[in-house]
Amino acid sequence: MHENEVITFGCRLNAFESEVIRRAAAAAGLTGAVIVNTCAVTAEAERQARQAIRRARRQHPEARIVVTGCAAHLSPERYAALPEVDRVLDNQAKLLPQSYLPENAALPDPIETAPHLVDGFEGKCRAFLQVQQGCDHRCTFCIIPYARGASRSVPMGIIADQARRLVAADYQEIVLTGVDMTAYGTDLPGRPSLGQMVRRLLAAVPELQRLRLSSLDPAEIDAELWRLLDEEERLMPHLHLSLQAGDDLILKRMKRRHSRDQAVAVAQHARALRPEVALGADLIAGFPTETEEMFGRTVDLIGECGLAFVHVFPYSMRAGTPAARMPQLPGAVIKERAVRLRAAAEAALAAELSARVGSETDVLIERPGMGRAPFYAAVIFTTRGAVGTVQRMRLIGASGRNLIGAAVQ
């Protein structure tokens, strides 16, 4: 084992940062290490990270194991105490080459290691681009602001430079990512909105074919972003919304800034502007104090908003958050509600895919026999096509969580 292996858990921002980590470790001359980039969103994510650390030691008994990411940032002593772990890095140190040097060693020849600049993503045909970091809000269930700090925006010039690098590396699609993307610009001169930044990016990099947005707060989608959804074909018709619940009292106890009616209005507005849009959302099952009736309103929200791509999270108590001090539901109830919420989500996805059959779309080929439609659905096919290219396909059927495509001659 000579190359460093980076194991990533959690969000798209972590996926972006793992490429920064890979580059920083190589710049420091580190080889043969396993670097685990953890997530702290749920207890399950932390359990999987610890499992990966133990597996890495079994598979690579001589390797140096470095643990970083949000879970390690919040509980460094817990991870440092694991016998398999050689070093723990916080979320700031993990992006710096000097963090991967032996003690008292000097950096080798200077190399460009700007935290926002990467050349590509190993094994991926869609590239991630960080535009924002941290969060100023304090949702009662969420530990991430304590790990990521205050909201910070990446200046427009750096975003455009990174996009040009990725397009030059033949990436057809770029996914913008951050912790709280709709907060973009509040800390920059002139306070540009997310929509204003996206419009400037598309103008600055005309060769970029497909631009996709990651999770958005429905309370903060700005007017310029709505106009772009209506006018700009290169902005993919796919919005992923941070909804979390469908009951107003639970939303209030979560300290969310939108109501159920506002969530439905956002979904309706998106569909009015761009009829082919697909909507996704994060939803939590079993939040403290949630009654069966409250839970039912979250299930019903899937249909009322027309959600197709739903990420279901069983509520996970995070020590230090206000929700941890609220009356908790039994674990069996949380698990059972998550099962029901996932079943509703699967039915909604099946309906969405069925409705797309018979149409044509441009598919980004991510690997042989599988690609991604502009509206995010996975498309499987038997025709040949070069990985990383976009091919026009007719959608002839649906199978499980996938559409079936045939190349249009």
N, C-alpha and C positions, 0 to 999 in steps of 0.2 A: 504494500500500500504506500504509494508515493504522493499522489495528489491528496489534498485535504477533502474530506467529505463533510458537507454541511447539511444537517437534518433540520427541516423547517416545520414548525407548528404554527397554526393560527392564521392570521389575516394576510391579505395581499401586501400590506405594508411590510410585514415580516418577510414575505417572499422577495420583495425588493431589497430589503436590508440584508438578506442572506447573500445576495450577489455582491453587495458592498463588502460584506464580511469575507467572502471568498477572495475578492480582489485584495483586501487589506492584509489578509493572512499570507497570501502569495507575495505581496510586496515586502513583507517582513522576513521572507525566506522560510516560513513554516511549511513543512511537508509531513505527510502521513498522519495528520491529526483528524479527529472527529469533533466537529463543532455543532453543538445542539442549540438551536435558536428557539427558545420556549415561548409558550403563550400562557396567560393567566386568566383568560376569560372565564373558564370553568374549571372545576376540580378534575373533570375528566381529561381536559387538555393537559393538566399537570401530571396526572397519572400516566398518560401516554408518553409524556416526555421522560419521566423517570424510567419507564419501561424501555424506551429507546436508549437511554444512557446505559442501562444494565446490558442490553443486547449488544451495544457497541463495544463494551469491554470484553464480552465473550467472543465476539467475532474478531476483534483487533486488540489482543491482550497487550501489545507493545505500544499502541497508539497513545498519543497525548489527547485527553478528552477535555474540551473546553465547553462550559455551559454558559449561555447568555440568554437574552430576551426578557420579556416582561416578568415571567415567574421568577427567574433568577435575580432580576433587579429588585423585586419586592421582598424576596426571602433568600438573600445570598448565603446566609449561614446554613440554611436547610440543604442547599445544593452542595455547598463546600463540604458538608459533613458526609456526603455520599462517598463511599470508599472508591468508587470508579472514577470520580471527578478529580482532575488535576488543577483546574483553574476556573474561577467564576468571574464573568465580566458584566458590568451593568450596561444599560442601553446606550449610554454615551461612549463608553470605552470600546464596545464591540465594533464600532465603525472605524477605529483608528489603527493603522498598521503597528504602531509601537506597542499596542496591547498584546500582540502575538509574538513579540520578541522574548528571548530568554532575558532574565534579569541582568541589567547593566549593559545590555548589548546595544549597538548603534544600528540605525536603519541602513540597509544597503543603498546602492545608488538611488538618488531621488526618483520617485515615480508619481505620476498623477493619481491621487487617492481621494479626490473630493467626494464627500459622502453622498452627493446627489448624482454622481456620474458613474454609469456602468456601461459596459459594451454589449451586454446581452444576458440572456437567461438560459442556463443549461437545460436542454431538453424541452424548451418551450417555444411555441411559435407566436404567442402573444406576449408582449413586453409590458412590464409594470413601470410606472413612472411616479415617484413620490412628489406630491405638490404641497403637502401640508403634514404637520406632525403635532401631536399633543391635543389636549382638549381643555376648554375652560368651563365646561359644564360638569355637573355632579349628579348624574342619574344615580338613584339610590342603590341600584344593584351592581354598579360597574366599578371595578378596581383599576381600570386601565389609566385614567388620568393621573393616578398616583405613580404609575410606572413610566408614563410618557411625558408628564409635565404639562405646562401651559401650551396653548395653541401657537404654533409658529408656521409661517407660510414661506414656501420657497419662491424667491424672486422670479419674475417672468423670464428674464434673460437666461437663467440657469435651466428653467423648464424647457425653453425652446432649444437650447444647446443639447440637452439630453435627448429630446425628441429627434433632433437631426441625427445624432449618433445612432439611435436605434433604427431610424429609417434607412440610414446608410448601411446598417448591418442586415438589411432586408426584412425587417419586421413590418408586416402589413397592418398590424393592429397594435395600438398602445392603450393600456388601461391606466387611467389616472387613479391614484390611491392616496389615502391619508387616514388619520384617525377620525377627524371631523371635517370632511372636505368642504361642507357648505359654510364653514367658518373662514374659508380662504380669504386672505387679503385684509382682515381687520387689523393686522399688525404692520401692514406695509404702507408706505407713503401713498396718499390718495385713496386708500382703502378700496382697491379694486375688488369686485365681487368674483365669485367662482365663474359665473357666466361670462363676465368681461375677460377674465384670464383665458377661458376656453376659446372665445372668439379670436383673441389675439394669437393664441397658439395655432389655431387652424390657419390663420392668415400668414403667420410666420413660417409655417412648414407645409406649403401647399402639396408637397409630395406624399404627405401622410394620408393613407387611404381610409383607415378606420380608427375612430377614437371612441373609447368606451369609458363610462364613469363607474366607479365603485360606489359604495353605500352613501346615500344622501339622507339628511335630516329633512323630513317633509315640512318642518316649520321654517326652513331657511332657504328654500329654492328661490333664487332671485329671478326678476323679470327677464334679464338678458339670457339666462339659461333656458327659460321657457321659449323665448324667441328662437334660440338655436335649435331646440328640439323640433320646432315647427319648420325652420328654414334650411337647416344644414344636414344634407344627406350623409356627410362623413361622420356625424355624431350618431352613434348606433342607437336604434330604437329600443332601448332597454334601460330601465331605471330600477335600481335596487334601493328600497326604502327602509330606513330604520324605524319600524313601526312599534315593535315589541309587544303590544297588546291592543285589544279592541274594546276595552271597557274604560270609560272615562275616569272612574274612581281609581282603578289600578294604574292608569296612565299618570294620574295625579300623584299617587303614592310612589311611582317610579321617578317622579320629578321630570317627566317628559314635558315638552313644550307644545305639543299638538294634542288636539282632541280626536275622538273617533270621527266626527263629521269632517274635520279638516283632512284626515287621512283619506277618506272617501272622495272628498273634493279634489285632492291632488291627483288621485288615480283617474278620476273622470276628466280632469283638465288635460292630463297627459294623453289620454286616449282621443280626446277631441282634437288636439293639435296634431297627433301622429297616430292615426288609426291602427297602424301595424305594430305599435309599441307593445313590448312585453314587460310586465312588472314583476319584480321580486321583492321579498321583504324578510326581515328577521322578526321572529315571534318567540316569546318566552312562555312556556307552560308551567303553571304551578307557582307563580309569584306569591310571596307571603300575603295572607288574608284573601286570596282569590277564592271566591265561591264557585259552585258549579254554574250558576247563572252568569257570573262574570266571565268564566272560561268559555261558555257558549258564545258570548259576544265576540271573543277572539277568533273562535272557529268560524263564525259567520262572516267575519271581516274578510276572509279569504275570497268568498264569493262576491261580497259587496264591492271590493276593490278590484276584482278580477285578477288576483295574484296567481302567477304561474310558477315562479321559482321561489319557494319558501324555505328558509333555513330555520328549523325548529330547535330551540334550545330548552331543555329541561332546566328550570331555575336551579342555579348553583350558588349556594351561600358563599360569599367572599368576606372573610374576616376583615373588619375595619370599615365596611360599608354600612350606611344607615339601614339598608334592607336586612342586614344580618341581625339587627336588633328588633325586627318586627316579628309577630307571631308566624312561625314557620308551618308549612303544610307537611304531613307525613311523606316520607320519600316514596312510598308506594303510590300515593295519590299523584305526586309530581310525575312519576314514571308513566302511570296509566294515562294521564292527560297528554303527555308528550306523544304517546303512541297514537292517541285519537287525533291529535293535531297533525301529526305526520300523515295519517291516513287521509285526512281532508286535503292536505297539500298534494299528495300523490294523485288523488282524484282530479284536483284542479289542473295539475300538470298534464294528465292524460287528456283532459278536455281541451286544453290549449294546443297540444300537439295535434290532436285530431282535427281541430279547426284550421290548422295550417296545411293539411294535406291537400294537394291539388294546385298549390301555388308554386311560384319559382322564387329562388333567392340566391344570393352570392354566399358561398361557403368557404371559409378560411380553413384549409386543410392542416390539421394539427399533427396528425400521424397517419400512416397508411390506413385507409378505410374509415377515418373519422375526422370530422371537421366541426366548425362552429358557425351557426347562422348569425346574421346581424342582431336578431332578437334573442340571442344567447343559447338557443336550443342546440343540443348536440345532434349532428347529422351523420348517419352511417351510410356507407356506399361501397359498391364493389368495383366501380370504374377506377381507372388509374388517374393519379394526379400528384404533382410534386408537392411534398411537404413544404408549408410556408407560402403557398400560392393561393389565390382566390379563384374558385371555379363556380360558374353558373350551374345550378342544379334545379331540377323539378322534384318537389317533395311528393313521393308516390305512396307513402304509408307511414305508420308509426309502430314502434316496437319497444315496449317497456318505457324507459325514460328517453328514448331516442326517436328522431325522425329518420325515415329512409329516403335517401336521395338518389337521383339518376342524373348523370351529366347531360346538360342541354347541348346538343350539337350545333 
